[in-house]
C-alpha cells in the first residue's frame, strides 16, 4: 500500500477510506443537528445558495474536536506542517439538491505568498459524513495543481476528478490544491465536515481562542490546546504577557511545562534563517 504522505506530496491529496465508523458518524450528526435547525442557506455562491454551513465547530461539541484530532490525519499533519500547527477552521457543509458547483479555489489564497510553496501553508480535510458521489456534489480536485504557479483552472488545461468516497472517509489535501464543491444533481443532501489546519506562524481563519476560551480549553487534550493556539511558535509567537499561553489554562503548568523555552532560547541565541531544525522541539 502506498504511503499516504507520499500520495499527498505527489498528487496534492490523499483519500483515507472509512476512517471513522457508523457510531462516530451518528455522533457527529446528532451534535450538528441543533445548529442546522432552521438554518438559512448560504449568503453567496461560494458559501452555496443551496447549502447550509455551520462554522466554529471547535466550540460546538466534543465530537468535532475528536474528529479534528483523528490519528490518521494527525499522522499526516505531523509530517506536512511545523510543530504546533493550528486549527484554522472547522465547519460543516451540507449541499442540498440543486446546488451549483463552486468556483475553483485554493484554501490558502488569502495568504500573500508566491506559488508554488516550498512547504504547505496549510492542510485541509473534508470528511464525508454522507456518501460522496459524482451526482451529489463530491469535492472535485485537480491532481498536482498544488505545484502550479500563477495558473488558474479557468484558463489552464486540467483534468479534474471527483473525490468519490463512502461515508466515514476523508480527503486530505494541500491547501494550495485547486478544488471546488461539485453540483448536487441528486435528490438527497451531501454532508461534509471540514477541519482545516495552518502553519503555526499564520493567522487562522477563525479566532479559536475566542471560540474555545481558557475555561473551555481546560477540558481539551494537550494536542487540541496547542492546535487552538495555546502554544508557542518559537521564539515567542503566541505569547501572553511574555509568557506561555498555557499558564491561562493549566494551573499546574510549571510542574509539566513544555520545552518551548529551550527552543526559544536556541532560536534567539543563534538564529538561522530558513533552517527548520532550529525550531524543532527537543521532543515531539
Secondary structure, 3 states (H helix, E strand, C coil): CCCHHHHHHHHCEEEECCCCCHHHHHHHHHHHHHHHCCCCCCCCCCCCCCEEEECCHHHCCHHHHHHHCCHHHHHHHHHHCCCCCEEEEEEEEEECCCCCCCCCECCCCCCCCCCCCCCCCEEEEEEECCCECCCECCCEEECCHHHCCCCCCCCCCCCEEECCECCCCEEEEECCCCEECCCECCCCCEEEEEEEEECCCCCCCCCHHHHCCHHHHCCCCHHHHHHHCCCCECCCECCECCECHHHHCCCCHHHHCCCHHHHHHHHHHCCCCCCHHHHCCCCC
